[in-house]
Amino acid sequence: QVTGVQTCALPIFSRFYVWNSAQQTAEQQYFVDYSDTNGWTSTPDLVNAFLDPHSRTVTSFSKGRGLGDCGTAGTWQWAGYGVQLRQYYYQPICGLEYDEDADLTFPQIFPKAE
């Protein structure tokens, strides 16, 4: 059973735990994360996360700034033993002028396009 249990002020940071009923313990989940500075790492915190219990997926969208022209977005799915990265989008460059018609699509970096 995957449950989100910790949140705080805007932006909303979430942590997810899996309840092990046999051991009566909650196991914190870690999510693959990326930045140009650190490369691929893991984090217990997701920003603006959403849990879909039917598909057993967690999605997250973290804006680098209020305009939302940079940041990260990802989708992870429960794999029976933990969460597995399915898709990851990353736009490191903030710098668009405000334009309501601007393309705010982030490049997909996982899985890589062939």
C-alpha positions in Angstrom: 0.0 0.0 0.0 1.5 3.3 -1.1 0.5 6.4 0.9 1.5 10.1 0.9 1.7 11.3 4.4 3.8 14.5 4.8 3.0 17.8 3.1 3.9 21.5 3.9 3.3 25.0 2.6 3.4 26.0 -1.1 4.9 24.6 -3.2 3.7 21.3 -1.7 6.4 18.8 -0.9 5.4 15.2 -0.4 7.0 12.1 0.9 5.6 8.6 0.2 5.7 5.5 2.4 4.8 1.9 1.9 3.3 0.1 4.8 4.7 -3.3 5.5 1.9 -5.0 7.4 4.0 -8.1 8.3 6.6 -6.0 10.0 4.3 -3.1 11.0 6.7 -0.5 9.6 6.5 2.2 7.0 9.3 2.2 4.4 10.1 5.6 2.9 10.3 5.7 -0.9 13.0 7.4 -2.9 12.5 8.9 -6.4 15.0 9.3 -9.2 15.9 12.9 -9.7 18.1 14.8 -12.1 20.0 18.1 -12.3 23.0 19.3 -14.4 24.9 19.9 -11.2 24.5 16.4 -9.6 23.4 14.2 -12.5 21.0 11.3 -11.6 20.4 11.1 -7.9 17.5 10.1 -5.6 15.3 12.2 -3.3 12.6 11.4 -0.7 10.8 14.7 -1.6 8.5 15.3 -4.6 7.1 18.7 -5.4 3.4 19.1 -6.3 3.0 15.3 -6.3 -0.1 13.3 -7.2 -0.8 9.7 -6.4 -3.1 7.7 -8.7 -4.1 4.6 -6.7 -5.7 2.9 -9.7 -2.6 2.9 -11.9 -0.2 3.0 -8.9 1.7 5.9 -10.3 3.0 9.1 -8.8 3.6 12.2 -10.8 5.4 15.4 -9.8 6.0 18.8 -11.3 8.6 21.2 -9.9 8.8 24.7 -11.3 12.2 26.3 -11.3 10.3 29.6 -11.0 6.8 30.9 -10.9 6.4 31.2 -14.6 6.9 27.5 -15.0 9.3 27.8 -18.0 11.9 25.6 -16.3 12.0 22.7 -13.8 11.3 19.0 -13.8 8.4 16.6 -14.2 8.3 12.9 -13.7 6.2 9.8 -13.5 7.0 6.8 -11.3 5.1 3.5 -11.0 4.9 1.0 -8.2 6.9 -2.1 -9.2 6.1 -4.5 -6.3 9.2 -3.6 -4.3 9.5 0.2 -4.8 8.8 3.0 -7.3 10.3 2.8 -10.7 10.9 5.8 -13.0 8.8 5.7 -16.1 9.2 9.2 -17.6 11.3 12.3 -16.7 11.3 15.8 -18.2 13.9 18.4 -17.5 14.3 22.1 -18.6 17.2 23.7 -16.8 17.0 27.1 -18.6 14.7 29.7 -17.1 14.4 32.8 -19.3 11.2 33.0 -21.2 9.4 36.3 -21.3 5.8 36.0 -20.2 3.7 34.9 -23.2 0.4 33.1 -22.6 1.1 31.2 -25.9 4.6 30.1 -25.0 5.5 26.5 -25.3 6.2 25.3 -21.8 6.9 21.7 -22.8 10.0 20.3 -21.1 12.4 18.0 -23.1 12.0 14.3 -22.1 15.3 12.9 -20.9 14.1 9.5 -19.7 13.5 7.3 -21.5 15.7 8.8 -24.1 14.3 9.1 -27.6 15.9 6.8 -30.1 
